[in-house]
Amino acid sequence: MSDVASAEQSQHVSFYKETSGIMNWIWTIDHKRIGIMYLTAVTIFFLFAVFLGFCIRMELMDPGVSEFGKMIDGMFGGTDGLQGNTYNRLLTMHGVVMIFLFIIPGIPAVFGNFFLPIMIGADDVALPKLNLLSWYCYVAGAIVALLVLFLGGPDTGWTFYAPYSAQTADTVELALFAAFILGWSSILTGINFIVTIHRLRAPGMGWFDMPLFCWALYASAWMQVIATPVVGITLILLMLDKHLGIGIFDPLKGGDPVLFQHMFWIYSHPAVYIMIVPPMGIVSEIMATFCRRIVFGYKFVAFSSMGIAMIGSLVWAHHMYTAGMADEARIIFSFLTFLVALPSAVKVFNWTATMYKGSISLAPPMIYTLIFMVLFSIGGFTGLVNGALATDVHVHDTFFVVGHFHYVMFGGNGVMFFAGLLYWFPKMFGRMYNFTMIYISSVLFFVGFNMLYGGMKWLGIMGAPRRYWDMPSGNEHYVTWNKISTHGSWLMIAGIAIFFGTLLYALFFGKKATDNPWGSMTFEWKKTKTPPVLLNFDSPPTMTYGPYDYPEKVEK
């Protein structure tokens, strides 16, 4: 970096330094500060959910009650180890925290909040006060969810299936209320992103000049706004069923528990794509940057995001093949399940074509993106096993489903959360990190991930049921593969610990980053300082080139 550039960088005042003090953060309407607050919260909740998952794996490693299980149970006032309701409560809270506090809000709330306005050339989101309200809804929902855990916690599983959830402990209603509040956070964020993209694009930026991450946020925002109210209504009906006994879902009172499944999955399957479409947008950004190429088939990738959003809203009942639906309905939903794989396949093929003859740089963000492509492809192909009627009957409610879900959700959303953090960390915090330590973390994570969730898939094929706190000691295959899965979790957690430890060290001691260390062409790298100034740009930007138009000689 030249002396002139160094002088300019030293003179700019980042958004961190414009105002100071805790109250200025609590009442901020700056989208970047709200993104940083989300990042802090979702990281803490992610690590907490990882700990709960570790406790579950430790209990399943050997038949019978483990000493580790007794110790963890003692933390919550029990003496019998992680069995029965205690195990079910940990399992439920692992799912609730990971799904509602990390995976669904993670990428949109953190990277969407921080970078969407910058990527389209805006000073802030369209509705900054609504943005702050969405943050407070998230915090309120998180507090209620954690309060539930220390009051004993629900034992229903994160899906809260009726009629059991209307008959079990009263902590269920608090968990439902937490999910209801978190739904409002999701809706407000979605509304904000839609209005921002429609109204605040820079002069000269048409719809097909936007970065593909913006397209992904736009598609998922529509799903958030349209689908989330359905689960809100469902949770309210379940609470009314529990306290007023009106019998909406209770068959003993004339209700229908399958109706709850329909209403829950009408939201929750689009939610799967709310979880996976934004990570796909990050893949496109990283592919363009580290392959030094225009994303192959830009319009197809953009439209595939909208296609996933539309078709993904029609496939909810493929979770319910064994629930007693009519054969005609099962055939239709099976067909739609296979159909929704097409736009996802379009993305994977276009990313592969983008890499073809590209000048590929295997920097840490690219390494984690390649890990995503492997894990997500495995999850996607094995998802077709669940989509086919005959094979789903065999693997339904086994560990195979758990393995598939984690390959798609954690191997998709979680891995790209890591990749996005590596990609945008220099811009967000103005520091570089140690590449070698990140490479080490990626190897441990990848090997451990496949041992853990690949082992679960094999357990499921052998018929091991999910949600059981213990496995029979007489089946040596169950014992062996549970050990393999648990040992894999140790490697994976070690990789996660090294990953976040490296970034935490870099936050305080890392080398200062230049404005565009990756040589990217999008606005957040080309038009802003590192870290950005309060209103993002020194002067309003205009769009004079395509979002991924790399010249022959790119600054390095």
Protein Blocks (a to p, Z undefined) as FASTA:
>chain_A
ZZklmmmmmmpccfklmpgcjklmmmpcbfklmmmmmmmmmmmmmmmmmmmmmmmmmmmm
pgcjdfklmmmmmmnopanbpehjlmmmmmmmmmmmmmmmmmmmmmmmmmmmmmmmmmno
pabdfblmlmmmmmmmmmmmmmmmmmmmmnnpaaebjnlpafklmmmcfklmmmmmmmmm
mmmmmmmmmmmmmmmmmmmgcehiafklccfklmmmmmmmmmmmmmmmmmmmmmmmmmmm
mmnonommlmknopafklmmmmmmmmmmmmmmmmmmmmmmmmmmmmmmmnopacehklmm
mmmmmmmmmmmmmmmmmmmmmnopafklmmmmmmmmmmmmmmmmmmmmmmmmmmnopacd
fbfklmmmmmmmmmmmmmmmmmmmmmpmklmmmmgoiaklmmmmmmmmmmmmmmmmmmmm
mmmmmmmnopacdfklmmmmmmmmmmmmmmmmmmmmmmmmnopaghiabdcfklmmlmmm
mmmmmmmmmmmmmmmmmmmmmmmmmmmmgccddfblnopabfklmmpccdddfkopabdc
ddfbdfklccfbdcZZ
